[in-house]
Amino acid sequence: MTASNPASVVPSIHDRFAAVRQRIAQTCVEVRRDPASVILTAVSKTQPSEALEAALATGQRVFGENRVQEAQAHWAERRAALPDLELRLIGPLQTNKAVEAVELFDVIETLDREKLASALAAAMQKTGRRPRVLVQVNTGAEPQKAGVLPADADALIAAARDVHGLTVEGLMCIPPADEAPDPHFKMLGEIAARNGLSVLSMGMSGDYEAAIRSGATHVRVGSALFGERNTPLKPS
């Protein structure tokens, strides 16, 4: 059953995308950054087909998915008609899904261990596709969360590049929900800088403006675009 909110008071997906893009642009202007330097990744996990079509109708072409199988259901048939589509894996990846992930995604943001780097390299050799890679850093050292520990990040970046030949272009993090995100964003930026990495995927619906102020190049936004999962959204 859907929530009882009258549809007339629920913002459309079109309106939500417009509002988030405006906030991104305004934040960039405040910190003297070019708004084009921040890419909006729309987190499309769990979304129905009509929501995806509504997002595409706004011109959105960069989407983040958490699971390989769900992403295949969302995008496998749409890809042929969308040559400018970019799919980014933003959820944890098991090594036995490496081939499927490499076949579908353009960017894998969740490399967090050398075993996975090896599996991705083998999958790329097998498929002939070479997605770019981000290393996920567990900046809060949370035991329940994926990501390499900060102290081990440099070694993993080096191994991914030099041993396994992956195209590592940046870092990703998810700060602890109960802590201010700014120190975590700063830490990620420092790790990136000393490893010569230019891409920082950080910031979600509740903190993407803070992430932009800390140098994010990609922000991963879901509920601010599509609404909470129990809230019915008008497609347009």
N, C-alpha and C positions, 0 to 999 in steps of 0.2 A: 504494500500500500504506500502511496505517496503522502507527503506531509500535507497539512490542511491549508497551507498558505495560499491565498488567492493568486492565481497566475498573473493577475494584473499588477501585483506589487513586486513580482520577482523580476530582477533585471534579466534582460536577454543575454545570450552568450556574446552577441555582437557588442552590446553595451559594456559588458565586463572586459572584453578584450580592448576596447577603446580606452576604458578607464585605466587599465594596467599599463598600456602603452604610453598614455599621457603621464602617468606617475613615473615611469622609467625615464621619459624624456625630461621631465621637470627635475628629477634628482640628478641626472647627468648635467644639466645646465647649472644647478647649484654648486656642483663640484668641478665645474669647468671641464667636463668631458663631452665628447661628441656622442649624442644619443645613438648613433650608428655603431658605436663601439661596444654596446651591450645587446646581446642576442636573447630574445625571449624564447625559452623552451617551454612549450605547453605540455604539461604532464597529463597525458591522455589515458592513463590506466583506469580501468573500470568504467570508462565512458561508453555510452551506447553509440550506435552508428550515426544517429541524427545529430548528436553533439559533435562528433568528429566532422561531419559535413558542414555544420554551422561554423566551426572553427576554421575550416578550410575556406569557407566563403568570405571570411574576414581577411584573407590573404596569408594566414599563418601557414608556415611550411616546416617549422622545426618542432618536433614532438619528442617527448621523453616517455619511455615505457619501462615498467619495472620487471616484466616477465616476458621471456621469449615467446612462449606459446600464445599469450594474449596479444602480443604485438603482431604475431603472424596473422591472427584472426582479424585484427584491426587494419593491417596495412598491406598484406601480401597481394591482394587483388587491386588495391588502389595505386600501387607503385608505378605500374605501367603508364598510367594517365597523369602522373605527377613527377616529371623529371627533376623538378627542383626540390622535391621532398627530402628532408634530412631526418633520419631516425636515430635517436640517441638512447642507448641502454643505460638507465640510471638506477637499476636494482641489482642486487647481488647475482653473480653468475656462477653456476656450477660448471666444473670442467667438462662434464659430459654433455653440456649444451653449447660448447664453444663453437662447433661447426655451424649449428643453426644460428647462433648469434652473429657470427662473421658473415654468413650469407645474407642476413637481413639488415643489420645495423650499419650505419655510416660511422658512428662514434660509439665506443664502449667506455663509459665513464667510471667503471667500478673495478678496475684492476687493483687487487689488494694483496696478491701473493705470487711468488715466483712460479709455483705450480700452474697457476692460471695463465701466467705469461707464456709458459711453455706450451700449454694447450692452445692458446690463441695463435701462437706462431705456427703450430702444426696445422691448425684449421685454415690459416691463411695460405699456407703452402698447398693444402688440398683443394681449396676453393678458388684460388686465384684472386680473391678479394682482400683488400688491405684497409680495414677500418682504422681510423685514428683512435688513439687510446688516451684516457686520463687515468691517473692513479688516484684512487680514493684514499684519503687520509682520515683516520679516526682521531680527530683532533682532541676529543674529550676522553680518549682511552676508555670508552665504554665497552664492557665485555660483551654486551648483547648486540653490538653494532659491528657491521662489516667495516673494513678499512685497515690499512697498514698503520701501525703506530708511528707517531711523528719521528721518533728516534730511528726508525728503520726505513723511513721514506726514501732517503737519498740512495741507500743500497738497492732498494727495489727499482727505483727509477733507472739507475745505472745498469742493473741486470736486464731490465726490460729492453733498454736501448741496445746495450753492447753485446749481451749474450744471446738474446732472443730476436733482436732486429725489429722490434716494434716501433711504430711511429708514435712516441709519447709526446703529446703537445701540451699537456697541462695537468691540473689537479682538480679534485672534487672533494667537498666535505659536507657533512650534515652536523652542525653543532648540537650539543646536548639541548634538549627542549627546555630544561630548567635553568639554563645559564644565558647570560648576555652573549649574543653571537659575535660581537665585534672582536674580542681577543682571538677567537677561533679563525675568523676571516683574516686577521692580521698574521697569525701563525701560518696559514696556508699560503699567503702571499710571500712570506719570507722563505718558505721552502721552495716555492716556485722560482723566486728570484735567484737563489743560489744554484739552482739547477738549470737556469736559462730557459724556463718555461713561460709561455705568454698567456695561456688560457687558464682562467679560474672559474670553475662552475660552482657557484655558491650563492645561497639565498633562495628562499622559498616564499610562499604566499605571505607569511608573517614577518619576514625580515629582508625581503629583496632590496628595499631601499638602502638599508644599512650595508648590505653586501656591495651594492654599487658604489657607495661611498668608500668602501675598502678595496675597490679595484676589480670587482667581478666583471667578467666578460660574458658570462652566461648566467641567467637566473632561471630557476626551475619552478614554474608556477602552475598550481593545479586548482585548488579550491577558489582562489580569487578569480579564476577564469571560468570555471565550470560550475561553481557553487559547491556547497557541501553535498555529500552523496545522497542525503535524504531530502534535499531541496530540489523541487522540480524547476527546471530552467526552460524558458522559452528559447528555441533555437535561434530565432532572429526577430 
